[in-house]
């Protein structure tokens, strides 16, 4: 079971690295909480950051689409389509992570005591 959770976390981190979303994360995936020693980023922080990045990608795609519809010359069709595809891929990846988390939770709940 721990392997499944580790796998999901590594997939989230790999996704962040591919999309460039990891720029806000320290290279060691640690957060400085003021005690001098950085603490490892927890699952909740990683997941929250990832969902925020997906939301930002969707908002950016929506804004570009609206700008293109209004005739803004800076919003060309290629940029709009790429932004929409990026947000769609990010959303699908997030849904897949959610599905795997639910599946892992169900496996844990079905374990005999």
C-alpha positions in Angstrom: 0.0 0.0 0.0 2.8 2.4 0.8 4.2 1.7 -2.6 1.0 2.9 -4.2 1.1 6.2 -2.3 4.8 6.7 -3.1 4.0 6.0 -6.7 1.2 8.6 -6.7 3.5 11.2 -5.1 6.3 10.5 -7.6 3.8 10.9 -10.4 2.7 14.3 -9.0 6.2 15.4 -8.7 7.1 14.2 -12.2 4.0 16.1 -13.6 5.1 19.2 -11.8 8.6 18.9 -13.3 7.2 18.4 -16.8 4.9 21.3 -16.7 7.4 23.6 -15.0 5.1 23.9 -12.0 8.0 22.9 -9.7 9.6 26.3 -10.0 8.0 27.3 -6.7 9.2 24.1 -5.0 12.6 23.8 -3.4 14.8 21.3 -5.3 14.8 19.0 -2.3 11.0 19.2 -2.1 11.3 20.8 1.3 9.5 23.7 3.0 11.3 26.1 5.4 9.0 26.4 8.4 11.3 28.9 10.3 13.1 26.4 12.5 16.3 26.4 10.4 15.7 22.9 9.2 13.5 22.5 6.1 10.7 20.1 6.6 9.7 17.7 3.7 6.7 18.9 1.9 3.7 16.9 2.9 1.2 15.2 0.7 -1.5 17.8 1.3 0.9 20.7 0.4 2.0 18.9 -2.8 -1.6 18.0 -3.8 -2.8 21.5 -3.0 -0.1 23.1 -5.0 -0.8 20.9 -8.0 -4.5 21.6 -7.9 -3.7 25.3 -7.8 -1.5 25.0 -10.8 -4.2 23.1 -12.7 -6.7 25.8 -11.8 -4.3 28.5 -13.0 -3.7 26.7 -16.3 -7.5 26.5 -16.8 -8.0 30.2 -16.0 -5.2 31.1 -18.3 -6.7 29.1 -21.2 -10.1 30.6 -20.6 -8.6 34.1 -20.6 -6.7 33.5 -23.8 -9.9 32.0 -25.4 -11.9 35.0 -24.4 -9.2 37.4 -25.7 -9.1 35.6 -29.0 -12.9 35.8 -29.3 -12.7 39.5 -28.7 -10.2 39.9 -31.4 -7.1 40.7 -29.3 -4.1 40.5 -31.7 -1.8 39.1 -29.0 -4.1 36.0 -28.6 -3.4 34.0 -31.7 -5.2 30.7 -32.4 -2.0 28.6 -31.9 -1.4 30.0 -28.3 -5.1 29.5 -27.4 -5.1 25.9 -28.6 -1.8 25.1 -26.9 -3.1 26.6 -23.6 -6.3 24.7 -23.8 -4.6 21.4 -24.5 -2.2 22.0 -21.6 -5.0 22.7 -19.2 -6.9 19.7 -20.5 -3.9 17.4 -20.0 -3.3 18.8 -16.5 -6.9 18.3 -15.6 -6.9 14.7 -16.8 -3.7 14.0 -14.9 -5.3 15.4 -11.7 -8.4 13.3 -12.2 -6.2 10.2 -12.7 -4.4 11.0 -9.5 -7.7 11.4 -7.7 -8.9 8.1 -9.1 -5.8 6.3 -7.9 -6.1 7.9 -4.4 -9.7 6.7 -4.1 -8.7 3.2 -5.3 -5.8 3.1 -2.7 -8.2 4.3 0.0 -10.7 1.6 -0.9 -7.9 -1.0 -0.8 -6.9 0.1 2.7 -10.5 0.1 3.9 -11.0 -3.5 2.6 -7.9 -4.8 4.4 -8.7 -7.3 7.1 -7.8 -6.2 10.6 
